[in-house]
């Protein structure tokens, strides 16, 4: 993947890392919670044959500096607006996964004239349901954020000493705990935009794995009934990270919709 370039740009005074590759119409990829730009590497390798692909590390993720204070989707949409302006992008294709899908959806509603086509992958904000463990962790992070962070760090340290390969849903940092605390309450997602989906004016593709255990696939079917110009692509026997688990077929499906 030698043609994928790693760069850093100043956005609102923050050092923001991103990957860029290819040529053609711009295509912006937004990763999910706990992710980073390099999670898209295999997709970028395929898509950069047709598009000029950008994939940023969101603030506090990968090697990007975090925003100050607490932040969630509204603040991250403002960040994306500044990031896009810094790159000089006028119109582009927009793709978001999970949390990144929620950001992409909000951005598209706010800036419809900029988005050529929109793709939401196992996206937040399309319904209330989310996995129980995500609600529990979000509620814990909201109530005991710093102590929870220290507990996770302690568990990781112990695991390393005992040579146990502990893996976590997200990197252990103050930013990830703060962001995670905003995703859901104990009962449901905190930000649901079902009532605004009819306002989407650009062609939209919803991609889901049919065995997504974090955000149910029914959100795709329900949203497709409301979004005016919408297609749905469901991947059999795939879960929440279909873009990573089946990167070639995913990227080909994405390119087919965008072209």
C-alpha positions as CSV (number, residue, x, y, z in Angstrom):
1,X,0.0,0.0,0.0
2,X,2.9,2.3,-0.9
3,X,0.7,4.8,-2.7
4,X,-1.3,5.6,0.5
5,X,0.3,8.8,2.0
6,X,0.2,9.6,5.7
7,X,-0.2,13.4,6.4
8,X,-0.9,15.8,9.2
9,X,-2.8,19.0,8.9
10,X,-3.7,21.8,11.4
11,X,-7.5,22.0,12.0
12,X,-8.6,24.6,14.6
13,X,-5.1,24.5,16.0
14,X,-5.0,20.7,16.4
15,X,-2.6,18.3,14.7
16,X,-4.9,16.0,12.7
17,X,-3.6,12.9,11.0
18,X,-5.1,11.5,7.8
19,X,-4.4,9.2,4.9
20,X,-4.8,10.1,1.3
21,X,-4.5,8.2,-1.9
22,X,-5.7,8.1,-5.5
23,X,-7.1,10.7,-7.9
24,X,-10.5,11.7,-9.2
25,X,-13.5,13.0,-7.3
26,X,-12.9,13.2,-3.5
27,X,-14.2,10.5,-1.3
28,X,-14.1,11.0,2.5
29,X,-14.2,8.0,4.9
30,X,-15.0,8.5,8.6
31,X,-14.2,5.7,11.0
32,X,-16.2,4.5,13.9
33,X,-15.8,4.7,17.7
34,X,-12.5,3.2,18.7
35,X,-11.3,3.2,15.1
36,X,-8.7,5.2,13.2
37,X,-7.8,5.9,9.6
38,X,-5.7,2.8,9.1
39,X,-8.8,0.6,9.6
40,X,-9.7,1.7,6.1
41,X,-6.4,0.7,4.5
42,X,-7.7,-2.2,2.4
43,X,-10.7,-0.2,1.3
44,X,-8.5,2.7,0.3
45,X,-6.3,0.4,-1.7
46,X,-9.3,-0.6,-3.8
47,X,-11.1,2.7,-3.9
48,X,-8.1,4.9,-4.7
49,X,-8.1,3.4,-8.2
50,X,-11.2,5.6,-9.0
51,X,-11.3,8.3,-6.3
52,X,-9.2,10.7,-4.4
53,X,-9.7,9.1,-1.0
54,X,-9.3,10.9,2.4
55,X,-9.5,9.1,5.7
56,X,-8.8,11.2,8.9
57,X,-8.2,10.1,12.4
58,X,-11.0,11.7,14.4
59,X,-9.9,14.0,17.3
60,X,-8.5,11.8,20.1
61,X,-8.2,8.8,17.8
62,X,-5.1,7.3,16.1
63,X,-2.5,10.1,16.3
64,X,-4.8,13.1,16.1
65,X,-5.0,15.5,19.0
66,X,-8.3,15.5,20.9
67,X,-10.7,18.4,21.1
68,X,-10.9,20.2,24.5
69,X,-13.6,19.1,26.9
70,X,-16.4,16.7,26.2
71,X,-17.6,16.2,22.7
72,X,-19.9,14.0,20.7
73,X,-21.5,14.1,17.2
74,X,-22.4,17.8,17.0
75,X,-18.8,18.8,17.9
76,X,-17.4,16.2,15.6
77,X,-19.5,17.5,12.7
78,X,-18.1,21.0,13.4
79,X,-14.6,19.4,13.3
80,X,-15.4,17.7,9.9
81,X,-16.6,21.0,8.5
82,X,-13.2,22.6,9.5
83,X,-11.3,19.5,8.2
84,X,-13.0,19.7,4.8
85,X,-12.4,23.4,4.6
86,X,-8.7,22.9,5.4
87,X,-8.4,20.4,2.5
88,X,-10.3,22.8,0.2
89,X,-13.0,20.2,-0.7
90,X,-16.1,21.7,-2.3
91,X,-18.2,18.6,-3.3
92,X,-17.4,15.0,-2.3
93,X,-18.7,11.5,-1.6
94,X,-19.1,10.8,2.1
95,X,-18.9,7.4,3.8
96,X,-19.2,6.8,7.6
97,X,-19.1,3.7,9.8
98,X,-20.9,3.4,13.1
99,X,-20.1,6.6,15.0
100,X,-18.7,7.8,11.7
101,X,-22.0,7.1,10.1
102,X,-23.7,9.3,12.7
103,X,-21.3,12.1,11.9
104,X,-21.7,11.6,8.2
105,X,-25.5,11.7,8.5
106,X,-25.5,14.8,10.6
107,X,-23.0,16.5,8.2
108,X,-25.1,15.6,5.2
109,X,-28.2,17.0,6.8
110,X,-26.4,20.2,7.6
111,X,-24.4,20.6,4.3
112,X,-26.5,18.8,1.6
113,X,-25.0,20.8,-1.3
114,X,-21.5,19.4,-0.6
115,X,-22.4,15.7,-0.7
116,X,-22.6,14.0,-4.0
117,X,-23.7,10.6,-2.5
118,X,-23.9,9.4,1.1
119,X,-23.0,5.9,2.4
120,X,-23.9,4.9,6.0
121,X,-22.4,1.6,7.3
122,X,-23.9,0.1,10.4
123,X,-24.6,3.7,11.4
124,X,-25.6,5.3,14.7
125,X,-28.6,7.7,14.7
126,X,-31.0,5.6,12.6
127,X,-32.8,4.0,15.5
128,X,-32.8,3.7,19.3
129,X,-31.5,0.2,19.8
130,X,-27.9,-0.6,20.5
131,X,-26.2,-3.5,22.2
132,X,-26.7,-3.9,25.9
133,X,-23.0,-4.0,26.6
134,X,-22.5,-0.7,24.7
135,X,-25.3,0.9,26.8
136,X,-23.8,-0.4,30.1
137,X,-20.2,0.7,29.2
138,X,-21.6,4.1,28.0
139,X,-23.5,4.6,31.3
140,X,-20.5,3.5,33.4
141,X,-18.2,5.9,31.4
142,X,-20.7,8.7,32.0
143,X,-21.0,8.1,35.7
144,X,-17.4,7.1,36.7
145,X,-15.3,8.2,33.7
146,X,-11.8,8.6,35.1
147,X,-12.0,5.8,37.6
148,X,-13.3,3.5,34.8
149,X,-10.3,4.6,32.7
150,X,-7.9,3.7,35.5
151,X,-9.7,0.4,36.0
152,X,-9.3,-0.5,32.3
153,X,-5.6,0.5,32.4
154,X,-5.1,-1.6,35.5
155,X,-6.7,-4.6,33.8
156,X,-4.6,-4.1,30.7
157,X,-1.4,-3.8,32.8
158,X,-2.2,-7.0,34.6
159,X,-3.0,-8.8,31.4
160,X,0.3,-7.8,29.9
161,X,2.2,-9.1,33.0
162,X,0.3,-12.4,32.8
163,X,0.8,-12.6,29.0
164,X,-3.0,-12.5,28.5
165,X,-3.9,-10.9,25.1
166,X,-6.6,-8.5,26.4
167,X,-8.4,-6.6,23.6
168,X,-10.7,-3.7,24.1
169,X,-13.4,-2.3,22.0
170,X,-11.7,1.1,21.9
171,X,-8.2,2.4,22.8
172,X,-7.9,3.3,26.4
173,X,-7.7,7.1,26.7
174,X,-9.6,9.9,28.3
175,X,-10.9,10.9,24.9
176,X,-12.3,7.5,24.2
177,X,-14.0,7.3,27.6
178,X,-15.4,10.8,27.2
179,X,-16.7,10.0,23.7
180,X,-18.1,6.6,24.7
181,X,-20.1,8.1,27.6
182,X,-22.1,10.1,25.0
183,X,-23.2,7.3,22.7
184,X,-26.0,5.8,24.7
185,X,-28.0,5.9,28.0
186,X,-28.9,2.8,29.8
187,X,-31.9,2.3,27.5
188,X,-31.1,3.5,24.1
189,X,-28.9,5.7,21.8
190,X,-28.7,9.3,22.8
191,X,-29.1,10.8,19.3
192,X,-31.7,9.5,16.9
193,X,-32.5,11.3,13.7
194,X,-35.3,9.2,12.2
195,X,-37.6,12.3,11.9
196,X,-35.0,14.1,9.7
197,X,-34.2,11.3,7.3
198,X,-36.8,12.5,4.8
199,X,-34.7,15.6,4.4
200,X,-31.8,13.8,2.8
201,X,-31.6,15.0,-0.8
202,X,-28.6,13.0,-2.1
203,X,-28.6,9.4,-3.2
204,X,-27.9,7.3,-0.1
205,X,-26.7,3.7,0.4
206,X,-27.1,1.8,3.7
207,X,-24.7,-1.1,4.2
208,X,-25.1,-3.6,7.0
209,X,-24.1,-7.0,8.1
210,X,-27.1,-9.2,8.7
211,X,-25.7,-10.5,12.1
212,X,-24.6,-7.1,13.4
213,X,-24.9,-7.6,17.2
214,X,-24.2,-3.9,18.0
215,X,-26.7,-2.0,15.9
216,X,-29.5,-4.2,14.5
217,X,-29.9,-4.5,10.7
218,X,-33.6,-3.5,11.0
219,X,-32.4,0.1,11.3
220,X,-31.3,-0.1,7.6
221,X,-34.7,-1.4,6.5
222,X,-36.6,1.1,8.5
223,X,-34.5,4.1,7.4
224,X,-34.8,3.0,3.7
225,X,-38.6,3.5,3.9
226,X,-38.1,7.2,4.8
227,X,-35.0,8.3,2.9
228,X,-36.2,9.5,-0.5
229,X,-33.4,8.1,-2.8
230,X,-32.1,5.1,-0.9
231,X,-30.5,1.7,-1.6
232,X,-29.8,-1.1,0.9
233,X,-27.0,-3.6,0.7
234,X,-27.0,-6.4,3.3
235,X,-23.9,-8.7,3.7
236,X,-24.8,-12.2,4.7
237,X,-23.1,-13.7,7.8
238,X,-21.4,-10.4,8.5
239,X,-21.4,-8.3,11.7
240,X,-20.7,-4.7,12.6
241,X,-17.4,-4.3,10.8
242,X,-18.3,-5.5,7.3
243,X,-16.0,-3.0,5.6
244,X,-13.0,-4.7,7.4
245,X,-14.3,-8.3,7.4
246,X,-15.1,-8.4,3.7
247,X,-13.0,-5.4,2.4
248,X,-12.9,-6.4,-1.3
249,X,-16.6,-7.1,-1.8
250,X,-17.5,-4.1,0.4
251,X,-15.3,-1.7,-1.6
252,X,-16.6,-3.1,-4.9
253,X,-20.2,-2.6,-3.8
254,X,-19.3,0.9,-2.6
255,X,-17.6,1.8,-5.9
256,X,-20.6,0.4,-7.8
257,X,-23.0,2.7,-6.0
258,X,-20.7,5.8,-6.3
259,X,-20.0,5.4,-10.0
